[in-house]
Amino acid sequence: MPSPRSPHAQHAPQSQHSPHAPHSPIPPLDPLGYAPTPERPLRAKLRRLAARTRVVPHQHPWAQVAMSSNGVIRMTAGHGTYLVPPSRALWIPPGVEHAVTVVEDAEIRTLYVHRGARFLHDGGAPPATPFEMWPECRVLEVSPLLRELVGHLDVAPGAGAGAASERERRLGDLVLDELRRAAPVRLGLALPADKRLRALCERVVDDPLRHATLDGWARDAGASARTLARLFRQELGTTFGEWRQQARLAQALALAADKKPMNLIAAELGYASASAFSAMVRRTLGTTPSRFLGHRP
């Protein structure tokens, strides 16, 4: 079922520049107008943004779940960067600075979660909270039910006092319950504090196949490959090859969101065959490529 259109959805202004140039950064859409409260612990927001739009870094005192009904966005939050296609959602705890880059034209669904939000009772145990389950950023699978529920939440702005309607309360409870049941995905790229290395990492995220070796990236960065290898170990606790593999996995999600078949995804990521790509996914993530990419029968 397609998500209902809303008169409250916001669009980014059209760019007057080259189609390949990034749009000027824009501010977040009136977060206070969607602020959750103890009476309305889950609020929803809908925003449609064009590719290459960037939302400036910001934070707020409540948690956020970022989803995309269609299109792909990249979220930089805390010390990591995450690609969010329609098959995934990103949980961002309160107070964590985050920014958005739109990879493909996207319809972004944002959930704001109040600190007082609770999961539904599960047996005799007291209801846990999302904040206990996810103290840090976490990528979650988006089930068909979760997508439908979120698509029917009220996205009207307004710092409304008063309690949620019965419908809003029940939908909100089910959304939180689906989030609790969502499988976590071992995906996300750590970003370093070192400015030179961080700039290189961001270039790798934008174009992971630009160079085949660290030597090529080192030339771009004006540093030696040995220096960069040492910084990767010191700052990120991994090798460049392992880190870039995660970047390629993130790129695979974007390609899958564009409905590209497995063999084409493998080829665009530099693998000799679909089976070689599948073996890498199984070895790295411990799951099948179809499940990882969000392909459903």
C-alpha positions as CSV (number, residue, x, y, z in Angstrom):
1,M,0.0,0.0,0.0
2,P,1.5,3.4,-0.9
3,S,2.1,5.9,1.8
4,P,-0.6,8.5,1.9
5,R,0.4,12.0,0.7
6,S,0.2,14.7,3.3
7,P,-0.3,18.5,2.8
8,H,2.2,18.9,5.6
9,A,5.1,17.3,3.7
10,Q,7.9,19.7,2.9
11,H,10.0,19.9,-0.2
12,A,13.5,21.3,-0.7
13,P,13.8,24.2,-3.0
14,Q,15.0,23.5,-6.5
15,S,18.7,24.1,-7.1
16,Q,19.7,26.7,-9.6
17,H,23.2,25.3,-10.0
18,S,24.7,22.4,-12.0
19,P,22.8,19.1,-11.6
20,H,26.1,17.6,-10.3
21,A,26.7,20.3,-7.7
22,P,25.5,19.8,-4.1
23,H,22.6,22.0,-3.0
24,S,23.3,24.7,-0.4
25,P,22.9,23.3,3.1
26,I,19.4,23.7,4.5
27,P,18.2,23.8,8.1
28,P,16.2,21.0,9.8
29,L,12.5,21.3,9.4
30,D,11.2,23.0,12.6
31,P,12.1,20.2,15.1
32,L,10.2,22.0,17.9
33,G,7.0,21.8,15.9
34,Y,7.2,18.1,16.1
35,A,8.7,17.8,19.6
36,P,7.4,14.7,21.5
37,T,5.9,15.1,24.9
38,P,5.0,12.7,27.8
39,E,1.4,12.9,26.4
40,R,2.5,12.3,22.8
41,P,5.7,10.3,23.2
42,L,6.0,9.4,19.5
43,R,5.7,12.1,16.7
44,A,6.2,11.7,13.0
45,K,7.5,14.0,10.3
46,L,7.5,13.7,6.5
47,R,9.9,15.6,4.3
48,R,10.7,15.2,0.6
49,L,14.1,16.2,-0.5
50,A,16.0,16.2,-3.8
51,A,19.2,14.4,-4.4
52,R,22.4,16.2,-3.2
53,T,20.4,18.2,-0.6
54,R,22.3,18.5,2.7
55,V,20.7,19.2,6.0
56,V,23.1,21.0,8.4
57,P,24.3,19.2,11.5
58,H,21.9,19.5,14.5
59,Q,20.7,17.7,17.6
60,H,17.8,17.6,19.9
61,P,16.9,16.3,23.4
62,W,14.8,13.4,22.1
63,A,15.6,10.3,20.1
64,Q,15.1,10.0,16.4
65,V,14.4,7.2,14.0
66,A,15.3,8.1,10.4
67,M,13.6,6.1,7.6
68,S,13.1,6.6,3.8
69,S,9.8,5.6,2.1
70,N,11.7,5.8,-1.2
71,G,15.2,7.0,-2.2
72,V,18.4,6.8,-0.2
73,I,19.8,9.1,2.4
74,R,23.1,9.1,4.2
75,M,23.1,10.1,7.9
76,T,26.3,11.2,9.7
77,A,25.7,10.8,13.4
78,G,28.1,10.8,16.3
79,H,31.3,9.1,15.1
80,G,29.8,7.2,12.2
81,T,28.1,7.5,8.9
82,Y,25.2,5.3,7.7
83,L,23.4,4.7,4.4
84,V,19.6,4.5,4.9
85,P,17.6,2.9,2.1
86,P,13.9,2.0,2.4
87,S,14.8,-1.4,3.9
88,R,16.6,0.1,6.9
89,A,16.1,2.6,9.7
90,L,18.6,4.4,11.9
91,W,18.1,4.9,15.6
92,I,19.8,8.1,16.9
93,P,19.9,8.6,20.7
94,P,19.1,12.0,22.3
95,G,21.8,14.7,22.1
96,V,23.7,13.1,19.2
97,E,24.6,15.5,16.5
98,H,23.6,14.3,13.1
99,A,23.4,15.6,9.5
100,V,21.7,14.3,6.3
101,T,22.9,14.0,2.8
102,V,20.3,12.9,0.2
103,V,21.9,10.4,-2.2
104,E,18.7,9.9,-4.3
105,D,15.5,11.9,-4.3
106,A,13.9,10.7,-1.1
107,E,10.7,10.8,1.0
108,I,12.1,10.9,4.5
109,R,10.0,9.7,7.4
110,T,11.3,10.8,10.8
111,L,10.1,9.6,14.2
112,Y,10.8,11.6,17.3
113,V,10.7,9.6,20.5
114,H,10.3,11.1,24.0
115,R,12.5,9.8,26.8
116,G,9.3,8.6,28.6
117,A,8.4,6.2,25.7
118,R,7.9,2.6,26.7
119,F,7.6,-0.7,24.8
120,L,4.4,-2.7,25.2
121,H,4.4,-5.2,28.1
122,D,5.9,-8.5,27.1
123,G,4.7,-11.2,29.5
124,G,5.4,-10.4,33.2
125,A,8.4,-8.3,32.7
126,P,8.0,-4.5,33.0
127,P,8.2,-2.7,29.7
128,A,11.7,-1.8,28.6
129,T,12.5,1.5,26.9
130,P,14.2,2.1,23.5
131,F,16.9,4.0,25.4
132,E,17.8,0.9,27.4
133,M,18.0,-1.3,24.2
134,W,19.9,1.2,22.1
135,P,22.2,3.6,24.0
136,E,24.1,4.2,20.7
137,C,23.2,4.6,17.1
138,R,21.8,1.4,15.6
139,V,20.7,0.3,12.1
140,L,17.5,-1.7,12.1
141,E,15.6,-3.7,9.5
142,V,12.3,-2.2,8.4
143,S,9.5,-4.8,8.2
144,P,6.5,-4.4,5.8
145,L,4.3,-3.9,8.9
146,L,6.6,-1.2,10.3
147,R,6.6,0.7,7.0
148,E,2.8,0.6,6.8
149,L,2.3,1.7,10.4
150,V,4.7,4.7,10.0
151,G,3.0,5.7,6.7
152,H,-0.3,6.1,8.6
153,L,1.0,8.3,11.5
154,D,-0.1,11.9,11.7
155,V,2.6,14.2,10.3
156,A,0.9,17.5,11.0
157,P,3.2,20.0,12.8
158,G,2.4,21.8,16.0
159,A,3.8,21.8,19.5
160,G,0.4,20.5,20.7
161,A,-0.3,20.2,24.3
162,G,-2.8,17.5,25.3
163,A,-2.9,13.8,24.9
164,A,-2.6,11.8,21.8
165,S,-5.8,10.6,20.1
166,E,-6.7,6.9,20.7
167,R,-5.7,6.1,17.1
168,E,-2.3,7.9,17.4
169,R,-1.6,6.2,20.7
170,R,-2.4,2.7,19.4
171,L,-0.4,3.3,16.2
172,G,2.5,4.6,18.2
173,D,2.5,1.6,20.5
174,L,2.6,-0.8,17.5
175,V,5.4,1.2,15.9
176,L,7.5,1.0,19.0
177,D,6.8,-2.7,19.3
178,E,7.9,-3.3,15.7
179,L,11.0,-1.4,16.3
180,R,11.7,-3.5,19.4
181,R,11.3,-6.7,17.2
182,A,13.4,-5.3,14.4
183,A,16.6,-7.2,13.7
184,P,19.8,-5.1,14.2
185,V,22.1,-4.8,11.1
186,R,25.8,-4.8,11.5
187,L,26.3,-1.8,9.2
188,G,27.7,1.6,9.7
189,L,31.1,3.2,9.1
190,A,33.1,4.6,12.0
191,L,34.6,8.1,11.3
192,P,37.9,9.2,12.7
193,A,38.7,12.4,14.7
194,D,41.7,13.2,12.6
195,K,40.6,15.8,10.0
196,R,42.8,14.6,7.2
197,L,41.8,10.9,7.6
198,R,38.1,11.9,8.0
199,A,38.2,13.8,4.8
200,L,39.7,10.8,3.0
201,C,37.0,8.5,4.6
202,E,34.3,10.7,3.3
203,R,35.7,10.6,-0.2
204,V,35.8,6.8,0.0
205,V,32.1,6.8,1.0
206,D,31.2,9.0,-1.9
207,D,33.2,6.9,-4.4
208,P,34.6,3.6,-2.9
209,L,36.0,2.4,-6.3
210,R,37.9,5.6,-7.2
211,H,41.2,3.9,-6.3
212,A,42.0,0.2,-6.1
213,T,44.7,0.5,-3.3
214,L,45.5,2.7,-0.3
215,D,48.4,4.1,-2.3
216,G,46.0,5.8,-4.7
217,W,44.0,7.3,-1.9
218,A,47.2,8.4,-0.2
219,R,48.2,10.4,-3.3
220,D,44.8,12.2,-3.1
221,A,45.3,13.0,0.6
222,G,48.9,14.2,0.2
223,A,50.1,11.6,2.7
224,S,52.0,8.3,2.6
225,A,50.2,5.1,2.5
226,R,52.1,4.0,5.6
227,T,50.9,7.1,7.5
228,L,47.3,6.5,6.6
229,A,47.5,2.8,7.5
230,R,48.8,3.7,10.9
231,L,46.0,6.3,11.4
232,F,43.4,3.7,10.4
233,R,44.7,1.3,13.1
234,Q,45.1,4.0,15.7
235,E,41.8,5.9,15.1
236,L,39.5,3.2,13.9
237,G,41.1,-0.1,15.1
238,T,40.9,-1.6,11.7
239,T,42.7,-1.8,8.4
240,F,41.9,0.3,5.4
241,G,40.8,-2.8,3.4
242,E,38.3,-3.8,6.1
243,W,37.0,-0.3,6.4
244,R,36.5,0.1,2.7
245,Q,34.7,-3.2,2.5
246,Q,32.1,-1.8,4.8
247,A,31.9,1.2,2.5
248,R,31.3,-1.1,-0.4
249,L,28.5,-2.9,1.6
250,A,26.9,0.5,2.2
251,Q,27.1,1.2,-1.5
252,A,25.5,-2.1,-2.3
253,L,22.4,-1.0,-0.3
254,A,22.1,2.1,-2.4
255,L,22.3,0.0,-5.6
256,A,19.7,-2.5,-4.3
257,A,17.3,0.4,-3.4
258,D,17.5,1.3,-7.1
259,K,16.2,-2.2,-7.9
260,K,19.5,-3.3,-9.5
261,P,20.0,-7.1,-9.8
262,M,22.6,-8.9,-7.7
263,N,25.0,-9.6,-10.6
264,L,25.0,-5.9,-11.6
265,I,25.6,-4.8,-7.9
266,A,28.5,-7.2,-7.7
267,A,30.0,-5.8,-11.0
268,E,29.6,-2.2,-10.0
269,L,31.3,-2.9,-6.7
270,G,34.3,-4.5,-8.4
271,Y,33.6,-8.2,-7.8
272,A,34.3,-10.7,-10.5
273,S,30.9,-12.4,-10.0
274,A,27.8,-12.4,-8.0
275,S,29.0,-15.5,-6.2
276,A,32.2,-13.7,-5.1
277,F,30.0,-10.8,-3.7
278,S,27.7,-13.3,-2.0
279,A,30.6,-15.0,-0.3
280,M,31.9,-11.7,1.0
281,V,28.5,-10.7,2.4
282,R,28.2,-14.1,4.2
283,R,31.7,-13.9,5.5
284,T,31.4,-10.3,6.7
285,L,27.9,-10.2,8.0
286,G,26.9,-13.8,8.6
287,T,23.7,-13.5,6.5
288,T,22.5,-14.0,3.0
289,P,22.9,-11.2,0.4
290,S,19.1,-11.2,-0.1
291,R,18.4,-10.6,3.5
292,F,21.1,-8.0,3.8
293,L,19.9,-6.1,0.7
294,G,16.3,-6.2,1.9
295,H,15.1,-8.3,-1.1
296,R,11.8,-10.0,-0.2
297,P,10.0,-12.7,-2.0
